[in-house]
Amino acid sequence: MFRNLSAPALGFSGRQSELIELALSFGFKGLDIDLADFQQTVKTYGLPHARRLVDSAKLKLGTFRLPIVWDEDDDRYKASLATLQEWAKLASEVGLTRVITTVAPANDLRPYHENFEFHRRRLGELGDQLAPHNLELGVEFKSNSELRKDRAYQFIHTFDALVMLIGMVRTPNVGIVADLFEMHISGNTIEDARKLSDRIVSVVISDAPADKAGADCTAADRLLPGETNAIDLPAALVALAEINYDGPLTPSVSVSHTQGMKREQIVKTAGERVTTAWTTAGLSPTGKLAATVKK
């Protein structure tokens, strides 16, 4: 696994050159890509020019967000599939291999069982669309009860329910986003991800308040990794190393906890916290358990 920088996950933005400099300065080995921005650069200057900074920095590529709406009516969904092929082709040419999307935790259209079958089918179809471009689709869930308030039908908002859904999707390139904060809210730890260990596409790391039960947390309670150690990051890293997870490890925080901080300070703090947990977990530079690394 590798330490991955996502500017949106840390609540700021910047030009590609600025983000690369931040990643290199504070110990990150990978970077999430704004594919829409990258597309404009490719159209203007060509792919080699668009890639040159990432290539020269020798950074791995993390993830990008699925750029289509796929969970609404059939007409809009079918119309978006052609666009998806264009994005997928570009992502493959850039060198991206992981894309993420979110399952809405509630809706006003479909009861739970009908919605479950709808998502199982649609996610399988998306996986089939992405497979020729060697892209894995990671699905994330949201536990925050505020997102389900005043909606007609509840849907997936726990990690166990997400695991059940993805387990029913037969397309092997569709997996999960293991978000430690969302898992904490729903009463899970990374150990529970062993159920789908070969289908973890991305891991998001954060901390939570020590004086607040997970079930009572909201999105605003998402802290930088290592802030309180309510979420045991070193233990999570050991578990991930044991299942040979080789993807991005991306810090995330609510902007309510970084107000007044410059982006350099945010990235520096996140990088230092992850490095401390990395060392505590006894991992090698490549994210393997040091005890198992051949000398």
Buried (B, 14 or more C-beta within 10 A) or exposed (E): BBBBBBBEBBBBEBEBEBBBBBBBEBBBBBBBBBBEEBBEBBEEEEBEEBBEBBEEBEBBBBBBBBBBEBBEEEEEBEEBEEEBBEBBEBBBEBBBBBBBBBBBBBBEEBEBEEBBEBBBEBBBBBBEBBBEBEBBBBBBBBBBBEBBEEBEBEBBBBBBBBBBBBEBBEBEBBBBBBBBBBBBBBBBBBEBBEBBBEBBBBBBBBBBBEEEEBEEBBBEBBBBBBBEEBBBBBBBBBBBBBBEBEBBBBBBBBEEBBEEBEBBEBBBBBBBBBBBBBEBBBBEEEBBBEEEEEE
